[in-house]
Amino acid sequence: MTSTLRRRPAQRRSVVRVERMLDECALLLDEVGYEALTTKEVARRAEVPIGTFYQFFHDKQGLVRALARRNLEAFLQRIIELIPTVELAHWTDLVDLAIDEFVDMKRTTPGFAVVDFGEVLAAPGGPAVEGSGRALDETQENNVVVAERLRALTLELLDAPAGPGLDRALVVAVEATDAVLKLAFRADPGGDPELIAECKQLVRRYLADHLP
């Protein structure tokens, strides 16, 4: 992946400052939306000089891309930590767990309703801001990157057969999940429960032809 940072923070103080800027960015996305987000206000609220902001980020697009990557890592970490605490009787339970965690992050994680895994939404549920389709990696679409990360998790947990067929199926599953959950959050700001249930059923049935 290409880096979203101008330089990586080396000292603990710099790491804390970068995290604080990302935290304030997320809060401001909920408060004012992406278009009204400014680097000056992020720096002010994070209590760092604007020069410090530009030491680490090129612009607000770079900041939001870094937030999207942090969101993806947090999502994957939540799944990894949850798996040992629940009883997964079948791989379909992993689908439900992943969708439930995504929905919970949409409801509770600051900024996640506007920027989850890269794509910037003008409002919860869409439409997307033009040019944000490759925020995680300039060479690939966001959902392809997400599918690749889920593929690694799937191979490790399920002993699934690796190959282009599984790779393609996971991209389709992520695209379908993304579309249906956007619909769920357009229908209800908290996520329409019936549409979320339909999303789970759709993904389980589709992947049944590709997973053991």
Rosetta silent file (secondary structure, phi, psi, omega in degrees, C-alpha in Angstrom):
SEQUENCE: MTSTLRRRPAQRRSVVRVERMLDECALLLDEVGYEALTTKEVARRAEVPIGTFYQFFHDKQGLVRALARRNLEAFLQRIIELIPTVELAHWTDLVDLAIDEFVDMKRTTPGFAVVDFGEVLAAPGGPAVEGSGRALDETQENNVVVAERLRALTLELLDAPAGPGLDRALVVAVEATDAVLKLAFRADPGGDPELIAECKQLVRRYLADHLP
SCORE:     score description
SCORE:     0.000 S_00000001
   1 L     0.000  144.091  172.862    0.000    0.000    0.000 S_00000001
   2 L   -74.605  149.908 -175.633    1.107    3.547   -0.614 S_00000001
   3 L   -80.589  146.121  174.878    1.571    5.609    2.527 S_00000001
   4 L   -93.906   -9.825 -176.645   -0.918    8.256    3.649 S_00000001
   5 L  -100.791  143.080  172.750    1.709    9.938    5.844 S_00000001
   6 L   -66.396  -40.200  173.455    4.401   12.368    4.733 S_00000001
   7 L  -151.035  150.430 -178.733    6.586   10.760    7.390 S_00000001
   8 L   -84.355  137.484  178.331    5.943    8.187   10.056 S_00000001
   9 L   -66.794  129.077 -177.715    6.035    9.366   13.677 S_00000001
  10 L   -98.934  -40.284 -178.071    9.132    7.958   15.378 S_00000001
  11 L   -89.499  154.460 -179.406    8.864    9.351   18.900 S_00000001
  12 H   -58.492  -39.485  179.723    6.036    8.544   21.281 S_00000001
  13 H   -60.266  -39.654  179.170    5.054   12.213   21.459 S_00000001
  14 H   -68.653  -39.204  177.424    4.656   12.303   17.680 S_00000001
  15 H   -60.686  -44.429 -179.883    2.595    9.094   17.685 S_00000001
  16 H   -62.366  -41.720 -179.800    0.274   10.605   20.296 S_00000001
  17 H   -64.318  -43.370  178.949   -0.097   13.785   18.248 S_00000001
  18 H   -62.805  -44.764  178.732   -0.945   11.880   15.074 S_00000001
  19 H   -62.419  -37.886  179.131   -3.520    9.764   16.902 S_00000001
  20 H   -65.615  -39.249  177.063   -5.023   12.905   18.439 S_00000001
  21 H   -64.682  -39.276  177.740   -5.357   14.492   14.991 S_00000001
  22 H   -66.649  -39.967  178.092   -7.074   11.360   13.704 S_00000001
  23 H   -61.376  -46.281 -178.988   -9.410   11.356   16.718 S_00000001
  24 H   -68.291  -35.232  175.277  -10.396   14.987   16.155 S_00000001
  25 H   -58.975  -45.807 -179.147  -10.822   14.367   12.437 S_00000001
  26 H   -62.095  -44.131 -179.904  -13.297   11.577   13.214 S_00000001
  27 H   -64.116  -41.705 -179.716  -15.278   13.767   15.628 S_00000001
  28 H   -67.502  -33.123  177.170  -15.403   16.647   13.157 S_00000001
  29 H   -60.293  -39.821  176.974  -16.635   14.370   10.372 S_00000001
  30 H   -69.127  -36.032 -174.184  -19.673   13.601   12.520 S_00000001
  31 H   -79.137  -44.191 -172.083  -20.151   17.245   13.448 S_00000001
  32 H  -122.616  -11.610 -177.537  -19.621   19.089   10.159 S_00000001
  33 L    85.473  171.833 -174.908  -19.151   16.454    7.428 S_00000001
  34 L   -69.399  -43.487 -174.494  -16.298   15.996    5.001 S_00000001
  35 L   -62.181  -36.958 -178.149  -16.746   19.107    2.882 S_00000001
  36 L   -87.066   -5.300  178.600  -16.593   21.470    5.876 S_00000001
  37 L   -66.635  132.707  178.071  -13.651   19.640    7.462 S_00000001
  38 L  -129.440  148.516  177.951  -10.504   21.802    7.527 S_00000001
  39 H   -64.212  -35.651 -179.545   -6.915   21.051    8.447 S_00000001
  40 H   -61.529  -44.008 -178.978   -6.802   24.249   10.517 S_00000001
  41 H   -70.925  -36.640  176.331   -9.699   23.151   12.725 S_00000001
  42 H   -60.691  -47.680 -179.713   -8.286   19.638   13.142 S_00000001
  43 H   -62.226  -42.517 -179.544   -4.956   21.094   14.266 S_00000001
  44 H   -61.556  -46.668 -176.984   -6.663   23.559   16.625 S_00000001
  45 H   -71.424  -29.777  177.842   -8.792   20.891   18.282 S_00000001
  46 H   -82.004   -5.441  178.855   -5.862   18.474   18.508 S_00000001
  47 L    59.606   47.143  173.864   -3.822   21.292   20.090 S_00000001
  48 L  -128.579  149.233  175.848   -0.959   21.015   17.634 S_00000001
  49 L   -62.917  148.106 -179.718    0.560   23.752   15.457 S_00000001
  50 H   -60.181  -29.866  176.298   -0.652   23.703   11.859 S_00000001
  51 H   -63.211  -35.447  177.279    2.969   23.165   10.860 S_00000001
  52 H   -65.643  -39.886  176.733    2.986   19.940   12.825 S_00000001
  53 H   -54.234  -48.724 -175.136   -0.098   18.798   10.915 S_00000001
  54 H   -76.372   -9.818  170.175    1.725   19.281    7.611 S_00000001
  55 H   -67.611  -30.913 -173.881    4.772   17.432    8.894 S_00000001
  56 H  -109.165  -27.866 -177.062    2.670   14.268    8.871 S_00000001
  57 L  -127.482  140.571  177.827   -0.159   14.835    6.361 S_00000001
  58 L   -68.991  -39.464 -173.190   -0.166   16.402    2.904 S_00000001
  59 L  -168.714 -173.224 -178.279   -3.737   17.661    3.227 S_00000001
  60 H   -69.543  -27.657  176.795   -7.145   16.708    4.605 S_00000001
  61 H   -63.026  -42.213  177.605   -7.456   13.918    2.021 S_00000001
  62 H   -64.389  -37.666  177.738   -4.318   12.310    3.429 S_00000001
  63 H   -62.896  -46.418 -178.106   -5.672   12.685    6.953 S_00000001
  64 H   -67.962  -36.470  176.070   -8.977   11.040    6.055 S_00000001
  65 H   -62.759  -40.475  177.401   -7.186    8.229    4.216 S_00000001
  66 H   -64.083  -38.164  176.901   -5.125    7.574    7.345 S_00000001
  67 H   -63.598  -41.883  179.195   -8.326    7.485    9.380 S_00000001
  68 H   -61.520  -41.800  178.410   -9.824    4.952    6.952 S_00000001
  69 H   -65.545  -39.546  177.604   -6.794    2.695    7.316 S_00000001
  70 H   -63.798  -39.312  177.698   -6.996    2.962   11.085 S_00000001
  71 H   -61.293  -42.820 -179.699  -10.680    2.023   10.903 S_00000001
  72 H   -64.013  -44.207  178.839   -9.908   -1.064    8.829 S_00000001
  73 H   -62.934  -39.780  179.502   -7.202   -2.199   11.251 S_00000001
  74 H   -64.712  -40.700  178.836   -9.544   -1.620   14.199 S_00000001
  75 H   -61.714  -48.586 -179.170  -12.309   -3.649   12.515 S_00000001
  76 H   -64.403  -39.012  179.806  -10.018   -6.589   11.801 S_00000001
  77 H   -66.018  -38.154  177.467   -8.579   -6.468   15.318 S_00000001
  78 H   -61.207  -42.536  179.199  -12.067   -6.507   16.828 S_00000001
  79 H   -63.978  -46.780 -178.815  -12.908   -9.657   14.866 S_00000001
  80 H   -59.277  -41.380 -178.397   -9.652  -11.360   15.845 S_00000001
  81 H   -73.873  -28.291 -178.488  -10.217  -10.572   19.514 S_00000001
  82 H   -78.351  -34.339 -172.714  -13.863  -11.666   19.449 S_00000001
  83 H   -52.930  -44.997  179.729  -13.367  -15.038   17.777 S_00000001
  84 H   -68.307  -15.721 -174.835  -11.892  -16.793   20.861 S_00000001
  85 H   -95.332   -7.239 -178.961  -14.748  -15.477   23.025 S_00000001
  86 L  -123.631  160.471  179.045  -17.644  -16.831   20.943 S_00000001
  87 L   -97.449  111.285  178.755  -18.604  -20.264   19.723 S_00000001
  88 L   -97.345   97.659 -177.467  -18.367  -20.438   15.939 S_00000001
  89 L   -75.505  -22.752 -174.768  -20.243  -23.595   15.018 S_00000001
  90 L  -154.722  157.705 -178.518  -19.990  -22.900   11.278 S_00000001
  91 H   -61.253  -24.148  178.150  -18.224  -20.464    8.946 S_00000001
  92 H   -63.660  -26.422  176.945  -21.535  -18.654    8.486 S_00000001
  93 H   -65.613  -30.724  177.849  -21.215  -17.526   12.112 S_00000001
  94 H   -69.403  -36.608  175.147  -18.052  -15.670   11.094 S_00000001
  95 H   -60.363  -48.367 -179.345  -20.018  -13.833    8.388 S_00000001
  96 H   -61.480  -42.305 -178.968  -22.600  -12.764   10.969 S_00000001
  97 H   -61.855  -45.566 -178.408  -19.906  -11.687   13.412 S_00000001
  98 H   -63.916  -43.245  179.802  -18.114   -9.555   10.802 S_00000001
  99 H   -67.120  -41.498  178.532  -21.303   -7.848    9.662 S_00000001
 100 H   -61.183  -40.746 -179.949  -22.423   -7.249   13.256 S_00000001
 101 H   -67.355  -39.208  177.743  -19.069   -5.653   14.101 S_00000001
 102 H   -63.161  -45.251  179.766  -19.212   -3.410   11.031 S_00000001
 103 H   -62.679  -41.803  178.920  -22.734   -2.312   11.912 S_00000001
 104 H   -62.780  -39.261  177.598  -21.707   -1.654   15.519 S_00000001
 105 H   -66.439  -37.321  176.116  -18.811    0.506   14.334 S_00000001
 106 H   -59.803  -36.730 -176.066  -21.200    2.430   12.067 S_00000001
 107 H   -82.405  -28.703 -168.159  -23.368    3.130   15.102 S_00000001
 108 H  -122.766  -23.831 -175.232  -20.698    3.875   17.708 S_00000001
 109 L   -84.265  123.380  179.861  -17.294    4.750   16.214 S_00000001
 110 L   -53.389  134.350  176.087  -16.756    8.491   15.672 S_00000001
 111 L    78.867  -13.105 -172.563  -16.578    9.452   12.008 S_00000001
 112 L   -68.424  -26.332  178.249  -17.298    5.905   10.803 S_00000001
 113 L   -69.491  -22.306 -179.948  -20.677    6.849    9.345 S_00000001
 114 L   -99.224  -42.516  179.266  -18.876    9.252    7.010 S_00000001
 115 E  -132.505  110.726  176.315  -15.578    7.399    6.432 S_00000001
 116 L   -99.572  -83.829 -178.336  -15.361    3.681    7.137 S_00000001
 117 L  -111.958   41.429  174.103  -12.792    1.837    5.015 S_00000001
 118 L   126.162  -56.232 -177.392  -11.829    4.556    2.577 S_00000001
 119 L   -66.452  132.012  179.664  -14.864    5.786    0.716 S_00000001
 120 E   -95.498  125.783 -178.605  -16.021    9.203    1.920 S_00000001
 121 E  -101.986  135.282  176.676  -19.794    9.582    2.146 S_00000001
 122 L   -65.822  -28.391  176.868  -21.549   12.907    1.791 S_00000001
 123 L  -154.331  157.493  178.044  -24.126   11.536    4.250 S_00000001
 124 L   -51.497  128.396 -178.441  -24.631    8.180    6.053 S_00000001
 125 L    91.297   -7.541  177.659  -25.526    5.603    3.406 S_00000001
 126 L   111.983  177.062    1.899  -24.094    7.658    0.535 S_00000001
 127 L   -76.725  167.968 -178.873  -23.563    9.072   -2.005 S_00000001
 128 E   -84.365  147.959  174.575  -19.790    8.833   -2.108 S_00000001
 129 L   -73.248  133.114 -177.607  -17.536   11.828   -2.597 S_00000001
 130 L   -58.704  136.759  176.583  -15.896   11.681   -6.021 S_00000001
 131 L    89.575    3.703 -178.284  -12.321   10.450   -5.977 S_00000001
 132 L  -102.398   10.112 -176.728  -12.505    8.526   -2.696 S_00000001
 133 L   -73.182  -14.938  178.725  -12.831    5.055   -4.234 S_00000001
 134 L  -128.159   49.059 -177.008   -9.113    4.317   -3.825 S_00000001
 135 L   -76.198  -32.743 -178.889   -8.402    5.883   -0.475 S_00000001
 136 L   -74.931  -34.743 -177.026   -6.810    2.803    1.110 S_00000001
 137 E  -155.584  122.209 -175.540   -4.452    2.132   -1.785 S_00000001
 138 L   -63.373  -17.566 -177.028   -4.039    4.268   -4.885 S_00000001
 139 L   -94.438  -10.300 -176.150   -3.566    1.155   -7.027 S_00000001
 140 E  -141.311  152.422  175.764   -6.728   -0.720   -5.973 S_00000001
 141 L   -68.671  151.872 -176.125  -10.341   -0.007   -5.136 S_00000001
 142 H   -54.242  -45.971 -176.022  -11.175    0.099   -1.437 S_00000001
 143 H   -67.767  -26.170  175.686  -13.341   -3.023   -1.443 S_00000001
 144 H   -68.839  -40.927  177.606  -10.603   -5.027   -3.160 S_00000001
 145 H   -63.257  -44.987  178.841   -8.201   -4.081   -0.362 S_00000001
 146 H   -60.761  -43.870  179.981  -10.792   -5.046    2.269 S_00000001
 147 H   -62.053  -38.421  178.821  -11.413   -8.369    0.505 S_00000001
 148 H   -64.425  -40.510  179.256   -7.679   -9.117    0.472 S_00000001
 149 H   -68.310  -39.023  177.740   -7.418   -8.517    4.212 S_00000001
 150 H   -69.412  -30.280  177.734  -10.472  -10.701    4.869 S_00000001
 151 H   -61.223  -45.086  179.233   -9.015  -13.373    2.585 S_00000001
 152 H   -60.147  -41.479  178.724   -5.970  -13.719    4.849 S_00000001
 153 H   -66.585  -41.000 -178.980   -8.255  -14.070    7.856 S_00000001
 154 H   -64.549  -45.058 -179.644  -10.484  -16.581    6.048 S_00000001
 155 H   -63.267  -38.381 -178.164   -7.584  -18.805    4.974 S_00000001
 156 H   -70.519  -42.096 -172.626   -6.170  -18.827    8.487 S_00000001
 157 H   -85.860  -33.617 -169.804   -9.429  -19.548   10.309 S_00000001
 158 H  -110.505   -2.948 -176.117  -11.318  -21.786    7.911 S_00000001
 159 L    52.358   42.785 -177.946   -8.614  -23.664    6.055 S_00000001
 160 L   -77.434  153.022 -179.697  -10.365  -22.551    2.895 S_00000001
 161 L   -71.191  118.280  179.176   -8.973  -23.470   -0.539 S_00000001
 162 L   -72.719  151.709  178.110   -6.775  -20.621   -1.775 S_00000001
 163 L   152.785  171.297 -177.785   -7.065  -19.558   -5.386 S_00000001
 164 H   -62.466  -28.658  179.256   -8.545  -17.036   -7.787 S_00000001
 165 H   -63.524  -45.878  178.128  -12.054  -18.431   -7.272 S_00000001
 166 H   -67.607  -40.371  179.272  -12.042  -17.592   -3.557 S_00000001
 167 H   -58.083  -47.184 -179.216  -10.372  -14.247   -4.215 S_00000001
 168 H   -65.370  -40.948 -178.747  -13.085  -13.283   -6.681 S_00000001
 169 H   -63.651  -38.397 -179.481  -15.864  -14.544   -4.401 S_00000001
 170 H   -70.233  -35.230  175.339  -14.637  -12.449   -1.471 S_00000001
 171 H   -63.333  -44.638  178.451  -14.512   -9.311   -3.620 S_00000001
 172 H   -62.142  -42.784 -179.052  -18.101   -9.969   -4.732 S_00000001
 173 H   -63.543  -41.694  179.060  -19.167  -10.643   -1.139 S_00000001
 174 H   -66.491  -42.435  178.428  -17.574   -7.409    0.114 S_00000001
 175 H   -61.373  -43.713 -179.315  -19.144   -5.397   -2.722 S_00000001
 176 H   -65.724  -43.759  178.654  -22.562   -6.898   -2.008 S_00000001
 177 H   -60.666  -45.145  179.597  -22.235   -6.308    1.732 S_00000001
 178 H   -57.478  -47.176 -177.301  -21.171   -2.719    1.148 S_00000001
 179 H   -65.504  -45.350 -176.381  -24.149   -2.024   -1.126 S_00000001
 180 H   -70.606  -38.460  179.776  -26.800   -3.615    1.092 S_00000001
 181 H   -70.624  -31.907  172.359  -25.508   -2.042    4.304 S_00000001
 182 H   -61.420  -42.338  176.801  -25.469    1.382    2.643 S_00000001
 183 H   -60.377  -42.160 -179.412  -29.111    0.755    1.805 S_00000001
 184 H   -61.551  -37.894 -178.369  -29.761   -0.238    5.431 S_00000001
 185 H   -85.862  -14.998  168.941  -28.283    3.016    6.732 S_00000001
 186 H   -76.226  -37.404 -178.772  -30.119    5.104    4.159 S_00000001
 187 H   -71.783  -31.437 -176.956  -33.381    3.515    5.268 S_00000001
 188 L  -149.743  124.206 -179.372  -32.628    4.010    8.971 S_00000001
 189 L   -55.431  -25.237  178.438  -29.814    6.145   10.479 S_00000001
 190 L   -93.288   -0.477 -177.221  -29.199    3.332   12.955 S_00000001
 191 L    92.090  111.932 -177.970  -29.231    0.647   10.268 S_00000001
 192 L   -64.922  117.999 -175.480  -32.460   -1.076    9.297 S_00000001
 193 H   -59.310  -37.514 -178.423  -32.468   -4.438   11.170 S_00000001
 194 H   -68.702  -38.659  178.303  -34.401   -6.291    8.468 S_00000001
 195 H   -70.823  -34.462  175.388  -32.020   -5.148    5.725 S_00000001
 196 H   -63.650  -41.762  177.096  -29.025   -6.101    7.889 S_00000001
 197 H   -63.476  -40.430  177.160  -30.541   -9.572    8.305 S_00000001
 198 H   -62.935  -38.649  178.655  -31.076   -9.798    4.536 S_00000001
 199 H   -60.412  -45.806  178.581  -27.443   -8.832    4.007 S_00000001
 200 H   -59.959  -44.943 -178.454  -26.262  -11.696    6.205 S_00000001
 201 H   -64.214  -41.957 -179.849  -28.486  -14.171    4.392 S_00000001
 202 H   -60.309  -47.925 -176.784  -27.329  -12.961    0.980 S_00000001
 203 H   -68.766  -41.027  178.740  -23.626  -13.290    1.831 S_00000001
 204 H   -60.344  -45.973 -177.637  -24.017  -16.668    3.552 S_00000001
 205 H   -67.480  -38.728 -179.699  -25.869  -18.158    0.589 S_00000001
 206 H   -66.965  -45.895 -176.587  -23.447  -16.740   -1.961 S_00000001
 207 H   -74.037  -12.986  179.499  -20.296  -17.915   -0.163 S_00000001
 208 L   -59.198  -26.360  179.211  -21.761  -21.385    0.403 S_00000001
 209 L   -83.262   -6.059 -173.826  -20.564  -22.309   -3.091 S_00000001
 210 L  -123.132  -12.089  179.946  -17.007  -21.207   -2.326 S_00000001
 211 L  -119.173  148.910 -177.441  -16.299  -22.223    1.289 S_00000001
 212 L   -71.220    0.000    0.000  -16.212  -25.699    2.819 S_00000001
